[in-house]
Amino acid sequence: MPNAQPETLTLDRIETPTGVVLLITDADGAVRALDFAGYEDRMMRLLARHWPGARLADGQAPEPVRKAVHAYFAGDLHALDGLKVRTNGTDFQRSVWAALRAIPHGETRTYGQLAAAIGKPAAVRAAGLANGQNPVAVIVPCHRVIGANGTLTGYAGGLERKKWLLDHERKAAVSPVA
């Protein structure tokens, strides 16, 4: 049986108010990775870990995905909710990432609350590590997790961007886009 060709994924770059977003989609339009320019090395390491052998080709993501990203940054917080995301982590990581998507817009949770949400309250550090291995930033909103004392803690896109995203969501949640 011949080896299958490596999968080719599309790398798009989208301007946002907080910098260029690097968006990787597959042939079905599912988002495989999203990160910010300047953090491309990290994104590529995660992509290689989750999708070994995948090749990237510069291009545009499907228009509905591009529109959703633009709409989110314009204040439509629910624009990203319906996007199909395809991740390839462990069962534990995927449970953490699903719990992240369940955090309401404009709200935050601590790492302890995140661990409790997946039924593993003692796995605070493991939940934090899984949060940090999330390959689909913003859509899987790892920026909504804060320290136990309420401070902004580690965010792969930088703490200034984390603060911007949280402020953006809080403002838009108060005055939603029509």
N, C-alpha and C positions, 0 to 999 in steps of 0.2 A: 504494500500500500504506500503510495508516494506521500511525502510530507506535505501538509497544507502550507500554502503561502502565508507568511506573516501578515497579520491584520494591519491595514493602513488606517490610521486615525487622522482626523483633520484638526489642525491647530489654527485657531482664529485669534485675532487680537482686537479687542473692543475698548474704545475710549470710555471712561466713566469719570465722574467727578472726583474720584479718589485714585485715579491712575488707570493705566491700561490693564485690562483683565485678559489673561491667557485662558482660552476656552478650548478644550479638546472634546470632540464628539466622534462617535462612530458612524458607520454607514446607516444605522437605523435612526440616527439623530439623538441617541442617548448621550448624556454628558458623562464623560469618563474622568475629566479633571478640570478644575478651575482654580486659578491662583492669580496673583498679581505679578506684573512685570517687576523684575528685581528679585523675584523668588523662583525664577524659572528652574534653577538647578534643583531646588527642593522638589518642585513639581515633577521634574523628569525622573528623579530618584524614586518618588512614589509611583509614578506611572510604570517604571521598569519593574518595580516590585509587584505591582498589581497586574500588569499586563506584559509579562516578559516577551520580547520578540516583536512587540508592536512597533510599527514604523509611523513616523509623523510626516504629514504633507501639509504645507501651508495652504490655506484656503478659507472659505467662509463656512461657519456652522449653518445649519438649516435656518431659514428666516424666522420661523416661530421661536427658536431658541435665542437668536440674536435679539428679537423684539422683546422677549421676556427679560433678558438681562438689561436692556435699555429701560424698560418699564419699571423694573425694580429700583434702579438708581434714580428714576424720575419720581419715585414715591409710591408706586403700586406694589405694596409689600407682598401681595399674593401672586404676583406675576411668575415667580419662580416655583410656586407650590406644585404646579402640574408638570414640571419638567421631569422627564424620565432620566434617572441617574443609574448608571451601571458601575458598581464598585466590586472589588474582588478581594475583600479582606477576610479575616477569620470570622467565624460566627459571632464571637464576642464583639469584634470591631463593628460588624454590621448592626448588631443590636444597639451599640452606642450611637452609631450614625443615625439609626432610625429614631432613637430617643431625641437626638439633636433636632431632627426635623419636626418633632412634636412640640418643641418649645415655641410658644406663641410669639409672634412678631412683637418687638418692643419690650420683651421680658428677658430676664436672665435666670440662670440656674447656677448653683455652685457645683463643683466636681462631685461633692458628696450627694447632692440631689440627683445628679446625672447617674451616679452609680446606683442609687436607690430606685431610680426610674426603670432600670433594667432588672431589678430584683436582686442586685448584688451589692448591698450597701457597704460591705467591707472592701470592695474592689475600687476604692477611690483612685488610687494611683494608676491602676490598669485602665480605668475609664479615662483618666487624664491622658495616658499614653495613646489610647485609641483615638481620642479627640485630636491629638496632635498628628496622627497618621491619616486623618481625613483628606482624601485627595480632591474633594469637591467643595472648596470653600464657598461661603455665602449661601449656596443652595442647600448644603448640609451645614447649618449655621453654627459652626464651632465658635464663632465670635460671641455667641450668647452665653458662654460659660465663663464664670468669674471665680475669683478666690473666695474661700470661706468667710473672709472678713469684708467681702464686698468690693475688693480692689480688682482692677483690670490686671489680669495675669497673662502670661505667655500667649501670644498669637503669632502664628507663622508669617502673617502679612504685616506685622508690626503693631505695636500698641496704639500708635496714632490712628492707624486705619481701623483698628478694632473700636476705638472711641468714636470715630466718624460713623461707622456702620451702626453702632448702638444708638447714637444720637439721631441718625437718619431714620431709623426704625421707630424710635420714640416719637419724633416729630410727625412722621407720616401716620403713625397709629392714632395720633390725636386729631389730625386733619387729613383723613384719607383722600386719595386722588379720586375724582369723580369718574 
